[in-house]
Amino acid sequence: MRKLTTLLAKFEASPNNVRFKDLCKICGLYFGRARQHGTSHRIYKTPWADDPRINIQEEKGTAKAYQVKQVLAAAKRLEDENEPEK
């Protein structure tokens, strides 16, 4: 869990410098298996109704910064929704 937190913090600090493979790992942990493989795009399903997918693509081994930010926002939302009430 600590490694995941460290990786997410690294993504937030520098979304322009995220390896596509690392972003795929994070998406796999939060959203499950991608429904599309073998192309430059990977599409992951999210559990909510509004825009129910995460679409990421590789560009020269890295992920696009705006897509990294979308993944971070979706992961945060998922964590917030699954957090027990106090």
N, C-alpha and C positions, 0 to 999 in steps of 0.2 A: 504494500500500500504506500509506503514511503517513497518507493521508486516512482510510482505513478504520480504522486503529488509533486515530486521533483521535476518529472518530465513535463507535467502541465504548467508548472511555474516557468520552466524554460521556454515553453511555447508562448506563454503570455509575454514574456520579456522580449522575445525576438521572433515574431510570427513570420518574418521574411526569411528566416534561416532554419526551416523545419524540414527534415528529411521525410519524403513521402512514406517510406516504410514505417517510420515512427508514428506518423499520423494514422496510418492504417491500423497499427497495433492499438492505439487509443480508441479508434472507432470500433474496432472489434470488441474491445472490452466493454464499451458503453452500449453499443447498438447491435452487437452480434455480427454474424457473417454478412459480408457484402453480397448483394444479389447480382453484381456484375464483376467479372474478373477478365483478365487477358487483354484489356484495353488500357488506355491512359486514364479512364474514369473508373471510379468505384462508387457505388450507390448503396447507402445504408438506410434502413427503415427506422423511424423514430416512433415512439408510442403515442404521440399526440396527433390531433386532427389537422391543425394548421401546418402546412408545409411538412408533410410526414416523411421527409427524406433528407439525408445528408449526401451531397454530391461532391466528391473530391477528385482532383486530377493531378497527375504527375507532370512536372515540367523540368526536364534535365535533372531528375533525381530528387527534386524538392517539391513541396506542396505550395500552392498559391496562398499568399498571406491572408486574403479575405476569406478563403475557405478554412484556414486554421482558426481564424476568429469565429467563424460560424460553428465549427466543431466545439470550441471552448465554450461558447454560449449555450449550445445544446447540451453539453455535458454538465454544465453548471445548473441548467434548468432541470435536468434529470435528477441530479443530486438533491436539489431543493425540493422537488416533488416527492422523492423517496425518503426524505429526512423525517424521522418521527417527530410528532408534535410535542411541544414542551408544556 
